[in-house]
Amino acid sequence: MKSFLQIIVFLLTVNVLSFSQNISGRISSSIYTFERFDTADVSDTYVRAYQLLNLNINKDNISLRTYLNLESDLSRNLEDDPRLRFYNLYLEARNLFDVATIKLGRQPQFNSVVGGVFDGVNLDLKKDDYKLSAFYGGNVPAYQKLEHPNSFKDDYVAGATLATSALQNFRIAVNYVNKNFKSQEYNATRLDEDLDPIQVLIRNKSNQYKFVSGEVSYSLKNTLSVDTRYDYDLNYEETSKFEISGRYEEIENLGVNVYYNYRQPKIRYNSIFSVFDFGNSQEIEIGGDYKIDKSNTVIAKFANVKYESESSQRITSGFSTKWGTLTYRKNLGYAGELDAVSLYSAHSFMEGFITPSVGLSYTSYKLSEDAEKNNLATLLAGVNIRPYKTLSFDLQGQYMNNKIYKNDYRFFLKINYWFNTNLNIM
């Protein structure tokens, strides 16, 4: 399987590169500085550099897409530097026979159970109001290395979704997903029958997620929308999660939101964590937003989270304008006590040439009613400069102060360049 996929990727890559009509993407170069304390009085300053490439090579309905990042430390030599991460590298063929789209290679997968990146194949079949999607491949190695798993049999992800919008204003979908993790082997010291220490190779069984899900959505423009989802854990044979969210906006300038979920902790099958005593939680949140005019909106929300024998409350309010947002949040009960206020503002001037921004937040919190109170202050200040549509510069300073990180300063600099070129290569 591994060699077969590599051969196909190579042949199709050569084809796309040889007859490409368009090349587009983005190049980013950034520097991030921060200080790390080894002890209370000893610290080191790190300067991390990141080079990012987002590249699309297109020929008619075939594209080669890649997204990668090279990172290294400029201030000192670290063991794993330089580190090259391949987030995406796949070929995409669209609208084959007017029904199919296929992706082959390292690609993203958006799913509430196994969201992330995998190495393999994804096939979409769409006809009228029906769509079938299926995928299969290997889990990506640590740090997104461009390597394949030794065996897809023990370290893989697979799934399928069937969705339809045949019923007016409805979307209905059923989904199955199976993700198997191959645990890394390691050596550990154990005692033999004579109580002498020996080295033993530990080989754990693969841990697994296996879920089936259902989704039902209803939408009536400018009036009502409802989304529901149900996840069932096939390994533990129990409900994993149920959630429903709705929005009503029949009244002019007023929107009302309701959200509810029931969830069990998501535990890998055969995991040691399954032996612990844990319980489910239920959360309900009710809120609304009122549009004063085109630029100003007021929001307010209240939530209650219920655990097995305790509960916690959350209050959120805010004000949004064209200049920024002001938000206040308060937590009560079992999850701890918290008061937090945050302010963020950003606005473009000179037709987008310069966009300054500033963010300020202050938080006071404690884990329980009798615990010590802690305070946290953060400040962000930055500017985006875009002299051309294809070029921009970002500079940001970050400051944080609490009992752990006292007077912590960080700086971030980023340069972005966008490109889009049409070619005539035969």
Secondary structure as a PSIPRED ss2 file (coil, helix, strand):
# PSIPRED VFORMAT (PSIPRED V4.0)

   1 M C   1.000  0.000  0.000
   2 K H   0.000  1.000  0.000
   3 S H   0.000  1.000  0.000
   4 F H   0.000  1.000  0.000
   5 L H   0.000  1.000  0.000
   6 Q H   0.000  1.000  0.000
   7 I H   0.000  1.000  0.000
   8 I H   0.000  1.000  0.000
   9 V H   0.000  1.000  0.000
  10 F H   0.000  1.000  0.000
  11 L H   0.000  1.000  0.000
  12 L H   0.000  1.000  0.000
  13 T H   0.000  1.000  0.000
  14 V H   0.000  1.000  0.000
  15 N H   0.000  1.000  0.000
  16 V H   0.000  1.000  0.000
  17 L H   0.000  1.000  0.000
  18 S H   0.000  1.000  0.000
  19 F C   1.000  0.000  0.000
  20 S C   1.000  0.000  0.000
  21 Q C   1.000  0.000  0.000
  22 N E   0.000  0.000  1.000
  23 I E   0.000  0.000  1.000
  24 S E   0.000  0.000  1.000
  25 G E   0.000  0.000  1.000
  26 R E   0.000  0.000  1.000
  27 I E   0.000  0.000  1.000
  28 S E   0.000  0.000  1.000
  29 S E   0.000  0.000  1.000
  30 S E   0.000  0.000  1.000
  31 I E   0.000  0.000  1.000
  32 Y E   0.000  0.000  1.000
  33 T E   0.000  0.000  1.000
  34 F E   0.000  0.000  1.000
  35 E E   0.000  0.000  1.000
  36 R E   0.000  0.000  1.000
  37 F E   0.000  0.000  1.000
  38 D C   1.000  0.000  0.000
  39 T C   1.000  0.000  0.000
  40 A C   1.000  0.000  0.000
  41 D C   1.000  0.000  0.000
  42 V C   1.000  0.000  0.000
  43 S E   0.000  0.000  1.000
  44 D E   0.000  0.000  1.000
  45 T E   0.000  0.000  1.000
  46 Y E   0.000  0.000  1.000
  47 V E   0.000  0.000  1.000
  48 R E   0.000  0.000  1.000
  49 A E   0.000  0.000  1.000
  50 Y E   0.000  0.000  1.000
  51 Q E   0.000  0.000  1.000
  52 L E   0.000  0.000  1.000
  53 L E   0.000  0.000  1.000
  54 N E   0.000  0.000  1.000
  55 L E   0.000  0.000  1.000
  56 N E   0.000  0.000  1.000
  57 I E   0.000  0.000  1.000
  58 N E   0.000  0.000  1.000
  59 K E   0.000  0.000  1.000
  60 D C   1.000  0.000  0.000
  61 N C   1.000  0.000  0.000
  62 I E   0.000  0.000  1.000
  63 S E   0.000  0.000  1.000
  64 L E   0.000  0.000  1.000
  65 R E   0.000  0.000  1.000
  66 T E   0.000  0.000  1.000
  67 Y E   0.000  0.000  1.000
  68 L E   0.000  0.000  1.000
  69 N E   0.000  0.000  1.000
  70 L E   0.000  0.000  1.000
  71 E E   0.000  0.000  1.000
  72 S E   0.000  0.000  1.000
  73 D E   0.000  0.000  1.000
  74 L C   1.000  0.000  0.000
  75 S C   1.000  0.000  0.000
  76 R C   1.000  0.000  0.000
  77 N C   1.000  0.000  0.000
  78 L C   1.000  0.000  0.000
  79 E C   1.000  0.000  0.000
  80 D C   1.000  0.000  0.000
  81 D C   1.000  0.000  0.000
  82 P C   1.000  0.000  0.000
  83 R E   0.000  0.000  1.000
  84 L E   0.000  0.000  1.000
  85 R E   0.000  0.000  1.000
  86 F E   0.000  0.000  1.000
  87 Y E   0.000  0.000  1.000
  88 N E   0.000  0.000  1.000
  89 L E   0.000  0.000  1.000
  90 Y E   0.000  0.000  1.000
  91 L E   0.000  0.000  1.000
  92 E E   0.000  0.000  1.000
  93 A E   0.000  0.000  1.000
  94 R E   0.000  0.000  1.000
  95 N E   0.000  0.000  1.000
  96 L E   0.000  0.000  1.000
  97 F C   1.000  0.000  0.000
  98 D C   1.000  0.000  0.000
  99 V C   1.000  0.000  0.000
 100 A E   0.000  0.000  1.000
 101 T E   0.000  0.000  1.000
 102 I E   0.000  0.000  1.000
 103 K E   0.000  0.000  1.000
 104 L E   0.000  0.000  1.000
 105 G E   0.000  0.000  1.000
 106 R E   0.000  0.000  1.000
 107 Q E   0.000  0.000  1.000
 108 P E   0.000  0.000  1.000
 109 Q E   0.000  0.000  1.000
 110 F C   1.000  0.000  0.000
 111 N C   1.000  0.000  0.000
 112 S C   1.000  0.000  0.000
 113 V C   1.000  0.000  0.000
 114 V C   1.000  0.000  0.000
 115 G C   1.000  0.000  0.000
 116 G E   0.000  0.000  1.000
 117 V E   0.000  0.000  1.000
 118 F E   0.000  0.000  1.000
 119 D E   0.000  0.000  1.000
 120 G E   0.000  0.000  1.000
 121 V E   0.000  0.000  1.000
 122 N E   0.000  0.000  1.000
 123 L E   0.000  0.000  1.000
 124 D E   0.000  0.000  1.000
 125 L E   0.000  0.000  1.000
 126 K E   0.000  0.000  1.000
 127 K E   0.000  0.000  1.000
 128 D C   1.000  0.000  0.000
 129 D C   1.000  0.000  0.000
 130 Y E   0.000  0.000  1.000
 131 K E   0.000  0.000  1.000
 132 L E   0.000  0.000  1.000
 133 S E   0.000  0.000  1.000
 134 A E   0.000  0.000  1.000
 135 F E   0.000  0.000  1.000
 136 Y E   0.000  0.000  1.000
 137 G E   0.000  0.000  1.000
 138 G E   0.000  0.000  1.000
 139 N E   0.000  0.000  1.000
 140 V C   1.000  0.000  0.000
 141 P C   1.000  0.000  0.000
 142 A H   0.000  1.000  0.000
 143 Y H   0.000  1.000  0.000
 144 Q H   0.000  1.000  0.000
 145 K C   1.000  0.000  0.000
 146 L C   1.000  0.000  0.000
 147 E C   1.000  0.000  0.000
 148 H C   1.000  0.000  0.000
 149 P C   1.000  0.000  0.000
 150 N C   1.000  0.000  0.000
 151 S C   1.000  0.000  0.000
 152 F C   1.000  0.000  0.000
 153 K C   1.000  0.000  0.000
 154 D C   1.000  0.000  0.000
 155 D C   1.000  0.000  0.000
 156 Y E   0.000  0.000  1.000
 157 V E   0.000  0.000  1.000
 158 A E   0.000  0.000  1.000
 159 G E   0.000  0.000  1.000
 160 A E   0.000  0.000  1.000
 161 T E   0.000  0.000  1.000
 162 L E   0.000  0.000  1.000
 163 A E   0.000  0.000  1.000
 164 T E   0.000  0.000  1.000
 165 S C   1.000  0.000  0.000
 166 A C   1.000  0.000  0.000
 167 L C   1.000  0.000  0.000
 168 Q C   1.000  0.000  0.000
 169 N C   1.000  0.000  0.000
 170 F E   0.000  0.000  1.000
 171 R E   0.000  0.000  1.000
 172 I E   0.000  0.000  1.000
 173 A E   0.000  0.000  1.000
 174 V E   0.000  0.000  1.000
 175 N E   0.000  0.000  1.000
 176 Y E   0.000  0.000  1.000
 177 V E   0.000  0.000  1.000
 178 N E   0.000  0.000  1.000
 179 K E   0.000  0.000  1.000
 180 N E   0.000  0.000  1.000
 181 F E   0.000  0.000  1.000
 182 K C   1.000  0.000  0.000
 183 S C   1.000  0.000  0.000
 184 Q C   1.000  0.000  0.000
 185 E C   1.000  0.000  0.000
 186 Y E   0.000  0.000  1.000
 187 N E   0.000  0.000  1.000
 188 A E   0.000  0.000  1.000
 189 T E   0.000  0.000  1.000
 190 R E   0.000  0.000  1.000
 191 L E   0.000  0.000  1.000
 192 D C   1.000  0.000  0.000
 193 E C   1.000  0.000  0.000
 194 D C   1.000  0.000  0.000
 195 L C   1.000  0.000  0.000
 196 D C   1.000  0.000  0.000
 197 P E   0.000  0.000  1.000
 198 I E   0.000  0.000  1.000
 199 Q E   0.000  0.000  1.000
 200 V E   0.000  0.000  1.000
 201 L E   0.000  0.000  1.000
 202 I E   0.000  0.000  1.000
 203 R C   1.000  0.000  0.000
 204 N C   1.000  0.000  0.000
 205 K C   1.000  0.000  0.000
 206 S C   1.000  0.000  0.000
 207 N E   0.000  0.000  1.000
 208 Q E   0.000  0.000  1.000
 209 Y E   0.000  0.000  1.000
 210 K E   0.000  0.000  1.000
 211 F E   0.000  0.000  1.000
 212 V E   0.000  0.000  1.000
 213 S E   0.000  0.000  1.000
 214 G E   0.000  0.000  1.000
 215 E E   0.000  0.000  1.000
 216 V E   0.000  0.000  1.000
 217 S E   0.000  0.000  1.000
 218 Y E   0.000  0.000  1.000
 219 S E   0.000  0.000  1.000
 220 L E   0.000  0.000  1.000
 221 K C   1.000  0.000  0.000
 222 N C   1.000  0.000  0.000
 223 T C   1.000  0.000  0.000
 224 L E   0.000  0.000  1.000
 225 S E   0.000  0.000  1.000
 226 V E   0.000  0.000  1.000
 227 D E   0.000  0.000  1.000
 228 T E   0.000  0.000  1.000
 229 R E   0.000  0.000  1.000
 230 Y E   0.000  0.000  1.000
 231 D E   0.000  0.000  1.000
 232 Y E   0.000  0.000  1.000
 233 D E   0.000  0.000  1.000
 234 L C   1.000  0.000  0.000
 235 N C   1.000  0.000  0.000
 236 Y C   1.000  0.000  0.000
 237 E C   1.000  0.000  0.000
 238 E E   0.000  0.000  1.000
 239 T E   0.000  0.000  1.000
 240 S E   0.000  0.000  1.000
 241 K E   0.000  0.000  1.000
 242 F E   0.000  0.000  1.000
 243 E E   0.000  0.000  1.000
 244 I E   0.000  0.000  1.000
 245 S E   0.000  0.000  1.000
 246 G E   0.000  0.000  1.000
 247 R E   0.000  0.000  1.000
 248 Y E   0.000  0.000  1.000
 249 E C   1.000  0.000  0.000
 250 E C   1.000  0.000  0.000
 251 I C   1.000  0.000  0.000
 252 E C   1.000  0.000  0.000
 253 N C   1.000  0.000  0.000
 254 L E   0.000  0.000  1.000
 255 G E   0.000  0.000  1.000
 256 V E   0.000  0.000  1.000
 257 N E   0.000  0.000  1.000
 258 V E   0.000  0.000  1.000
 259 Y E   0.000  0.000  1.000
 260 Y E   0.000  0.000  1.000
 261 N E   0.000  0.000  1.000
 262 Y E   0.000  0.000  1.000
 263 R E   0.000  0.000  1.000
 264 Q C   1.000  0.000  0.000
 265 P C   1.000  0.000  0.000
 266 K C   1.000  0.000  0.000
 267 I C   1.000  0.000  0.000
 268 R C   1.000  0.000  0.000
 269 Y E   0.000  0.000  1.000
 270 N C   1.000  0.000  0.000
 271 S C   1.000  0.000  0.000
 272 I H   0.000  1.000  0.000
 273 F H   0.000  1.000  0.000
 274 S H   0.000  1.000  0.000
 275 V H   0.000  1.000  0.000
 276 F C   1.000  0.000  0.000
 277 D C   1.000  0.000  0.000
 278 F C   1.000  0.000  0.000
 279 G C   1.000  0.000  0.000
 280 N C   1.000  0.000  0.000
 281 S E   0.000  0.000  1.000
 282 Q E   0.000  0.000  1.000
 283 E E   0.000  0.000  1.000
 284 I E   0.000  0.000  1.000
 285 E E   0.000  0.000  1.000
 286 I E   0.000  0.000  1.000
 287 G E   0.000  0.000  1.000
 288 G E   0.000  0.000  1.000
 289 D E   0.000  0.000  1.000
 290 Y E   0.000  0.000  1.000
 291 K E   0.000  0.000  1.000
 292 I C   1.000  0.000  0.000
 293 D C   1.000  0.000  0.000
 294 K C   1.000  0.000  0.000
 295 S C   1.000  0.000  0.000
 296 N C   1.000  0.000  0.000
 297 T E   0.000  0.000  1.000
 298 V E   0.000  0.000  1.000
 299 I E   0.000  0.000  1.000
 300 A E   0.000  0.000  1.000
 301 K E   0.000  0.000  1.000
 302 F E   0.000  0.000  1.000
 303 A E   0.000  0.000  1.000
 304 N E   0.000  0.000  1.000
 305 V E   0.000  0.000  1.000
 306 K E   0.000  0.000  1.000
 307 Y C   1.000  0.000  0.000
 308 E C   1.000  0.000  0.000
 309 S C   1.000  0.000  0.000
 310 E C   1.000  0.000  0.000
 311 S E   0.000  0.000  1.000
 312 S E   0.000  0.000  1.000
 313 Q E   0.000  0.000  1.000
 314 R E   0.000  0.000  1.000
 315 I E   0.000  0.000  1.000
 316 T E   0.000  0.000  1.000
 317 S E   0.000  0.000  1.000
 318 G E   0.000  0.000  1.000
 319 F E   0.000  0.000  1.000
 320 S E   0.000  0.000  1.000
 321 T E   0.000  0.000  1.000
 322 K C   1.000  0.000  0.000
 323 W C   1.000  0.000  0.000
 324 G E   0.000  0.000  1.000
 325 T E   0.000  0.000  1.000
 326 L E   0.000  0.000  1.000
 327 T E   0.000  0.000  1.000
 328 Y E   0.000  0.000  1.000
 329 R E   0.000  0.000  1.000
 330 K E   0.000  0.000  1.000
 331 N E   0.000  0.000  1.000
 332 L E   0.000  0.000  1.000
 333 G E   0.000  0.000  1.000
 334 Y C   1.000  0.000  0.000
 335 A C   1.000  0.000  0.000
 336 G C   1.000  0.000  0.000
 337 E E   0.000  0.000  1.000
 338 L E   0.000  0.000  1.000
 339 D E   0.000  0.000  1.000
 340 A E   0.000  0.000  1.000
 341 V E   0.000  0.000  1.000
 342 S E   0.000  0.000  1.000
 343 L E   0.000  0.000  1.000
 344 Y E   0.000  0.000  1.000
 345 S E   0.000  0.000  1.000
 346 A E   0.000  0.000  1.000
 347 H C   1.000  0.000  0.000
 348 S C   1.000  0.000  0.000
 349 F E   0.000  0.000  1.000
 350 M C   1.000  0.000  0.000
 351 E C   1.000  0.000  0.000
 352 G C   1.000  0.000  0.000
 353 F C   1.000  0.000  0.000
 354 I E   0.000  0.000  1.000
 355 T E   0.000  0.000  1.000
 356 P E   0.000  0.000  1.000
 357 S E   0.000  0.000  1.000
 358 V E   0.000  0.000  1.000
 359 G E   0.000  0.000  1.000
 360 L E   0.000  0.000  1.000
 361 S E   0.000  0.000  1.000
 362 Y E   0.000  0.000  1.000
 363 T E   0.000  0.000  1.000
 364 S E   0.000  0.000  1.000
 365 Y E   0.000  0.000  1.000
 366 K E   0.000  0.000  1.000
 367 L C   1.000  0.000  0.000
 368 S C   1.000  0.000  0.000
 369 E C   1.000  0.000  0.000
 370 D C   1.000  0.000  0.000
 371 A C   1.000  0.000  0.000
 372 E C   1.000  0.000  0.000
 373 K C   1.000  0.000  0.000
 374 N E   0.000  0.000  1.000
 375 N E   0.000  0.000  1.000
 376 L E   0.000  0.000  1.000
 377 A E   0.000  0.000  1.000
 378 T E   0.000  0.000  1.000
 379 L E   0.000  0.000  1.000
 380 L E   0.000  0.000  1.000
 381 A E   0.000  0.000  1.000
 382 G E   0.000  0.000  1.000
 383 V E   0.000  0.000  1.000
 384 N E   0.000  0.000  1.000
 385 I E   0.000  0.000  1.000
 386 R E   0.000  0.000  1.000
 387 P E   0.000  0.000  1.000
 388 Y E   0.000  0.000  1.000
 389 K C   1.000  0.000  0.000
 390 T C   1.000  0.000  0.000
 391 L E   0.000  0.000  1.000
 392 S E   0.000  0.000  1.000
 393 F E   0.000  0.000  1.000
 394 D E   0.000  0.000  1.000
 395 L E   0.000  0.000  1.000
 396 Q E   0.000  0.000  1.000
 397 G E   0.000  0.000  1.000
 398 Q E   0.000  0.000  1.000
 399 Y E   0.000  0.000  1.000
 400 M E   0.000  0.000  1.000
 401 N E   0.000  0.000  1.000
 402 N C   1.000  0.000  0.000
 403 K C   1.000  0.000  0.000
 404 I C   1.000  0.000  0.000
 405 Y C   1.000  0.000  0.000
 406 K C   1.000  0.000  0.000
 407 N C   1.000  0.000  0.000
 408 D E   0.000  0.000  1.000
 409 Y E   0.000  0.000  1.000
 410 R E   0.000  0.000  1.000
 411 F E   0.000  0.000  1.000
 412 F E   0.000  0.000  1.000
 413 L E   0.000  0.000  1.000
 414 K E   0.000  0.000  1.000
 415 I E   0.000  0.000  1.000
 416 N E   0.000  0.000  1.000
 417 Y E   0.000  0.000  1.000
 418 W E   0.000  0.000  1.000
 419 F E   0.000  0.000  1.000
 420 N E   0.000  0.000  1.000
 421 T E   0.000  0.000  1.000
 422 N E   0.000  0.000  1.000
 423 L C   1.000  0.000  0.000
 424 N C   1.000  0.000  0.000
 425 I C   1.000  0.000  0.000
 426 M C   1.000  0.000  0.000
